[in-house]
Amino acid sequence: KTAYEISTRDWSSDVCSSDLEELDSVVLSEVLNEYLDGACDIIFRHGGTIDKFIGDAIMVVFNAPVAQADHVQRAVRCALELDSYCEAFRQRQSAAGIKFGVTRIGVHTGEATVGNFGSQSRMDFTALGDTVNTAARTEGVNKYFGTRICCTQQVVDACGNGLSFQPIGDVILKGKQVATTLYTPISDTDQTSEFVREYLRTYQLLAAGDADSARAAVQRLYANFPNEPLAEFHAQRVKDGLISTVIKMEDK
């Protein structure tokens, strides 16, 4: 077994996949190849290993097959650069009249079994284990929160002080019994933004369980930043009477 980093990413299944299916096959292949070429260049530059393409998703591992002491930081920095690239790509396609969905990224770290698996006639180098499943589910819940990158508590703990993160909630992923705090990384340019500062203050009130203060802070946050997905997410929860950071996922 080896410690490694998993990052899975895919397009929005309810936006991009259906829209791309309407494209001419030649145009579709050109768009996908251009997108994947750019994404793979970023992954390789950060030292990631492409495990496989799964439909319109990419599974990436770090720290295998070659050990990387800073593999967790590499994965997060890779995710941030991928996010910038994918958003710019989506906007260019949109301007050209091609509806392209949002790319979502999940990052988790842990132990997995890594090696060649398959039959005697065909084998693939891949990673297996619960870490892989958790990474995939971490990617999937972005859609629920409106975020584009989700990282687990294990990733944040391993990164130390070199990177900044914004907490999303204490999330019980489907199939799990124990909550893990999920975060979204903050780019260098966003660390000093007013939204990030106010969000962190608001989240602290939610975590402290001060219902009245937390409710007022969340409502104020959403009023000031109505276009921020996390502000909208917590505002809807408060509206539903859920004044807490604990979130139980019923879907993957």
C-alpha positions as CSV (number, residue, x, y, z in Angstrom):
1,K,0.0,0.0,0.0
2,T,1.1,3.6,-0.6
3,A,-0.1,7.0,0.5
4,Y,-1.3,8.9,-2.4
5,E,-3.5,11.7,-3.7
6,I,-6.6,11.2,-5.7
7,S,-8.2,13.9,-7.8
8,T,-11.3,13.2,-9.9
9,R,-13.0,15.7,-12.1
10,D,-15.9,15.7,-14.5
11,W,-18.4,17.9,-16.3
12,S,-21.8,18.6,-15.0
13,S,-23.9,15.6,-15.9
14,D,-27.1,17.6,-16.2
15,V,-25.6,20.5,-18.3
16,C,-22.6,19.5,-20.2
17,S,-23.1,15.9,-21.1
18,S,-26.6,16.5,-22.6
19,D,-25.4,19.6,-24.4
20,L,-22.4,17.9,-25.9
21,E,-24.5,15.0,-27.2
22,E,-26.2,17.5,-29.5
23,L,-22.9,18.4,-31.2
24,D,-21.7,17.0,-34.5
25,S,-19.3,14.1,-33.7
26,V,-16.4,15.9,-35.4
27,V,-17.0,19.1,-33.4
28,L,-17.5,17.1,-30.2
29,S,-14.2,15.2,-30.6
30,E,-12.3,18.5,-31.3
31,V,-13.8,20.2,-28.2
32,L,-13.1,17.2,-26.0
33,N,-9.6,16.7,-27.2
34,E,-8.7,20.4,-26.8
35,Y,-10.1,20.3,-23.3
36,L,-8.3,17.1,-22.3
37,D,-5.0,18.2,-23.8
38,G,-5.0,21.4,-21.7
39,A,-6.1,19.5,-18.5
40,C,-3.4,16.8,-19.0
41,D,-0.7,19.4,-19.5
42,I,-1.5,20.9,-16.2
43,I,-1.7,17.5,-14.4
44,F,1.7,16.5,-15.8
45,R,3.3,19.8,-14.9
46,H,2.3,19.2,-11.2
47,G,3.6,15.7,-11.3
48,G,0.3,13.8,-11.4
49,T,-0.2,10.4,-12.9
50,I,-3.3,9.9,-15.1
51,D,-4.8,6.7,-13.9
52,K,-7.6,6.6,-16.4
53,F,-10.3,8.5,-18.3
54,I,-13.8,7.5,-17.2
55,G,-16.2,8.9,-19.8
56,D,-15.8,12.6,-19.5
57,A,-13.8,12.4,-16.2
58,I,-10.1,12.0,-15.4
59,M,-8.8,10.0,-12.4
60,V,-5.4,11.3,-11.3
61,V,-3.1,10.0,-8.6
62,F,-0.1,11.6,-6.9
63,N,2.7,9.9,-5.0
64,A,2.5,6.8,-7.2
65,P,4.3,5.2,-8.9
66,V,7.0,7.6,-7.8
67,A,7.1,8.9,-4.3
68,Q,6.4,12.7,-3.8
69,A,7.0,14.2,-0.3
70,D,4.7,17.1,-1.2
71,H,2.1,15.1,-3.1
72,V,-0.9,16.6,-1.2
73,Q,0.2,20.2,-1.9
74,R,0.8,19.2,-5.5
75,A,-2.7,17.9,-5.9
76,V,-4.3,21.0,-4.4
77,R,-2.2,23.4,-6.5
78,C,-3.0,21.3,-9.5
79,A,-6.7,21.5,-8.7
80,L,-6.6,25.3,-8.5
81,E,-4.8,25.6,-11.8
82,L,-7.2,23.2,-13.4
83,D,-10.1,25.2,-12.1
84,S,-8.8,28.4,-13.7
85,Y,-8.1,26.6,-17.0
86,C,-11.5,24.8,-17.1
87,E,-13.5,27.9,-16.3
88,A,-11.7,29.9,-19.0
89,F,-12.3,27.1,-21.5
90,R,-16.0,26.9,-20.6
91,Q,-16.4,30.6,-21.1
92,R,-14.6,30.5,-24.5
93,Q,-16.9,27.7,-25.6
94,S,-19.9,29.5,-24.4
95,A,-18.9,32.6,-26.4
96,A,-18.6,30.3,-29.5
97,G,-22.1,29.0,-29.0
98,I,-21.2,25.7,-27.4
99,K,-22.8,25.0,-24.1
100,F,-20.0,23.5,-21.9
101,G,-20.7,22.4,-18.3
102,V,-18.8,23.2,-15.1
103,T,-15.8,21.1,-14.3
104,R,-15.8,19.8,-10.7
105,I,-12.8,18.5,-8.8
106,G,-12.5,16.4,-5.7
107,V,-9.2,15.9,-3.7
108,H,-8.7,13.3,-1.0
109,T,-5.6,11.6,0.4
110,G,-5.1,8.3,2.1
111,E,-3.8,4.8,1.6
112,A,-4.7,2.6,-1.4
113,T,-3.5,-0.4,-3.2
114,V,-1.7,0.7,-6.4
115,G,-0.5,-1.6,-9.1
116,N,-1.4,-3.6,-12.2
117,F,-4.8,-5.2,-12.1
118,G,-6.9,-7.2,-14.6
119,S,-6.7,-10.5,-16.4
120,Q,-3.9,-12.3,-18.0
121,S,-4.9,-10.9,-21.4
122,R,-5.3,-7.3,-20.3
123,M,-4.0,-5.4,-17.3
124,D,-4.2,-1.7,-16.2
125,F,-2.2,0.3,-13.7
126,T,-4.7,1.7,-11.2
127,A,-5.5,2.5,-7.6
128,L,-8.1,0.6,-5.5
129,G,-9.6,1.2,-2.1
130,D,-11.8,3.4,0.0
131,T,-9.6,6.4,-0.7
132,V,-10.6,6.3,-4.3
133,N,-14.3,6.0,-3.5
134,T,-14.1,8.9,-1.1
135,A,-12.3,11.1,-3.7
136,A,-15.0,10.3,-6.2
137,R,-17.8,11.2,-3.8
138,T,-16.0,14.4,-2.7
139,E,-16.0,15.4,-6.4
140,G,-19.7,14.6,-6.7
141,V,-20.9,16.7,-3.8
142,N,-19.6,19.9,-5.4
143,K,-22.8,19.9,-7.3
144,Y,-24.8,20.0,-4.1
145,F,-22.8,22.9,-2.6
146,G,-22.3,24.9,-5.8
147,T,-18.6,24.7,-5.5
148,R,-16.0,23.6,-8.1
149,I,-13.3,22.1,-5.8
150,C,-13.9,20.0,-2.7
151,C,-11.0,18.8,-0.4
152,T,-11.3,16.6,2.6
153,Q,-10.1,17.3,6.1
154,Q,-7.2,14.9,5.5
155,V,-6.0,17.0,2.6
156,V,-6.2,20.2,4.7
157,D,-4.3,18.7,7.6
158,A,-1.6,17.4,5.3
159,C,-1.1,20.7,3.6
160,G,0.0,22.6,6.7
161,N,0.2,26.4,6.4
162,G,1.2,26.5,2.7
163,L,-2.4,26.8,1.3
164,S,-5.6,28.4,2.5
165,F,-9.0,26.8,2.6
166,Q,-12.6,27.7,3.2
167,P,-14.8,25.3,5.2
168,I,-18.0,24.0,3.6
169,G,-19.4,21.9,6.3
170,D,-19.1,18.7,8.4
171,V,-20.3,16.3,5.8
172,I,-21.5,12.7,6.2
173,L,-20.9,11.3,2.7
174,K,-23.2,8.7,1.4
175,G,-22.2,5.3,2.7
176,K,-20.2,6.8,5.6
177,Q,-21.1,6.9,9.3
178,V,-18.7,9.7,10.4
179,A,-18.7,13.3,9.2
180,T,-15.6,14.8,7.6
181,T,-15.2,18.5,7.2
182,L,-15.0,19.5,3.5
183,Y,-13.3,22.6,2.3
184,T,-12.7,24.5,-0.9
185,P,-9.2,25.9,-1.5
186,I,-8.8,29.7,-1.7
187,S,-6.6,31.1,-4.5
188,D,-3.9,33.6,-3.6
189,T,-6.0,36.4,-5.1
190,D,-9.1,35.5,-3.1
191,Q,-7.6,35.2,0.3
192,T,-8.1,38.8,1.2
193,S,-11.6,39.2,-0.4
194,E,-14.4,40.6,1.7
195,F,-16.6,37.6,1.0
196,V,-14.0,35.2,2.3
197,R,-13.5,37.2,5.5
198,E,-17.2,37.5,6.2
199,Y,-17.9,33.9,5.3
200,L,-15.3,32.6,7.7
201,R,-16.8,34.8,10.5
202,T,-20.2,33.5,9.7
203,Y,-19.1,29.8,9.6
204,Q,-17.6,30.2,13.0
205,L,-20.9,31.2,14.4
206,L,-22.6,28.2,12.7
207,A,-20.0,25.9,14.1
208,A,-20.4,27.4,17.6
209,G,-24.1,26.6,17.6
210,D,-25.3,30.1,18.4
211,A,-28.6,29.8,16.5
212,D,-29.7,33.5,16.7
213,S,-26.3,35.0,15.8
214,A,-25.6,32.4,13.2
215,R,-29.0,32.9,11.5
216,A,-28.5,36.7,11.3
217,A,-25.0,36.3,10.1
218,V,-26.0,33.9,7.3
219,Q,-28.8,36.1,6.2
220,R,-26.5,39.1,6.1
221,L,-23.8,37.2,4.2
222,Y,-26.3,36.1,1.6
223,A,-27.7,39.7,1.3
224,N,-24.3,41.0,0.7
225,F,-23.1,38.3,-1.6
226,P,-26.2,36.8,-3.3
227,N,-24.1,35.4,-6.2
228,E,-21.8,33.3,-4.0
229,P,-22.8,29.7,-4.1
230,L,-21.8,28.9,-0.5
231,A,-23.7,32.0,0.8
232,E,-26.8,30.8,-1.0
233,F,-26.3,27.2,0.2
234,H,-26.1,28.1,3.9
235,A,-28.9,30.7,3.5
236,Q,-31.2,28.0,2.2
237,R,-30.3,25.7,5.0
238,V,-31.1,28.4,7.6
239,K,-34.4,29.0,5.8
240,D,-35.2,25.3,6.2
241,G,-34.3,25.5,9.9
242,L,-31.0,23.8,9.7
243,I,-28.7,26.1,11.6
244,S,-25.6,23.8,11.8
245,T,-22.5,22.8,9.9
246,V,-23.4,19.1,9.9
247,I,-24.7,18.0,6.5
248,K,-25.8,14.4,5.8
249,M,-25.6,13.5,2.1
250,E,-28.4,11.2,0.8
251,D,-26.9,11.1,-2.7
252,K,-23.4,10.5,-4.0
